[in-house]
Amino acid sequence: YAEEGAEEEGEGRFKIMGGKGEVWARMMADSSQLWRVRDVAALRAVLHRDGYLLLRGMLPRADVEAGRAAALVALAREQPHLFAPGQEKTTGTKRKNRSSPLKPGSGGGNDGEEGDRDRD
C-alpha cells in the first residue's frame, strides 16, 4: 500500500505512481495465519496499525475472480487508457513479472514472483 509523506526508501519499500506522482509503497502484510488460528486480538491490532487485513484463501477463488472481473470492467469503462491494447478487460494484462490489469508504469501491480498465486 502507498505511504503518503514517506520520502525515503526503507525495508521492503518501492516507488510507484500514485495520485499526483510517485509515492513510496510496500508489499501488503499477509494476515492469513492469524485468521487460520482465529487470533482476533492480533487481527484487530493489524487492522488498526495497517488499515487493512490481507486474508489469502478466506474467500472462494471463483468469488474473488468474479469481483476482480467486475472491478476491471468498470475500470476499463472509466479509464481505458490504463489497459494495454487488445488485452482482455476481465482478466487484465499479464506482465513479465506479475499479473496486473494495468500497463507497466501506470501505477498498477508491482514486481514480484512470476504469474498468479494459487490463493487469493
N, C-alpha and C positions, 0 to 999 in steps of 0.2 A: 504494500500500500504506500501511497505517497505521503511524504512528511513535509508539510508546509514549514517554511522558515529554516529548514535544515540547510546548512551551507557546506558541510564537509563530508567527504567520503568516510564511512565507518565500516565496521564489520558487517559483511553481507549486504551492503547498500550499493545502489547503482542509480545512474541518472536515467530518467525517462521524460518524454514530452508530456506535459500535463497542464491543462488550463491555458495559461498565457505564456508558457515557456517551459524550460527544464526544471524538474523538481527531483529531489533525492527520494528514492524508494527502497524498499527491502522486500524480500520474499515474505509471504504471509506465513505466520506461525501455525502449524497444524496442531489442533487440539483434539484430534480423533482419539488418542489413547485416554485422555481424561474422560471423554464421552463413554468409551467402552467400559471403563471401571466405575462410571457414574459418580465421578468426583465433582459434585455440584458446586461446592465451595470454590474449588480451583477453577472451574469453568466460569463462574461469576467473576473471579479475580482477573482472569484473562480477558473477559469481555469488558470489564471496567478499564483495564490497562490499555488494551489494543483497540477497543471499539468494535470488535467483530469476533466471531468464532469460525474457524475453518474446520469442518467436520466431514472428512472424507469417508465415503461409504455409508453415510447415515441415510441418504435417500436412494431409492431405486434408480439405477443408471438411466432407464428409459424416461423417467420423470425429469431428471437433470437435463438430458439431451433435448426433450421437448421444450423445456424452459429456455435452454440455450438457443434453440432454433427460433422461438418466438422473439427473443431479445435481438437476435441477429437480423431477422426480417424487419423488425421495427427500426433498428439502426441503419440498415441498408436503405430503407424508405426515407429516413430523415437525413442521413449523411452518406450517400452513395459513393462519394469521392474517397472515403476511407478504405474501400474494398478494392482489391486487385481486379483488373478487367477479366471477365469471364469466369470468375470464381463463384461457386455455389453459395448463395446467401444464407442457407440454413445451417451450413456446417462451417463456413469460414475457409480461410486460405491456409494451407499447410506451408509453413515457413521452414527454412533449413533446420533450425534448432528447436522449434516449439510450434505447437498447434496454435494458431491465432487467427481471428477473423479479420484482422486489420493488416493494411500494408506495412511493411517494415518502415520504421521511422515515424509512424503515425501516432505512437504512444501506446499501442496495444500490445499485449503479450510481453514476454521477456525472454532472455536467453536462459536456457536450461537444458534438461535432457531431451533427447530427440523423441518426437512422437507423443501420442496421447498416453495418459496413465490409465491403468485398468480401473482405478477408483475415481470417483468424483467428489 
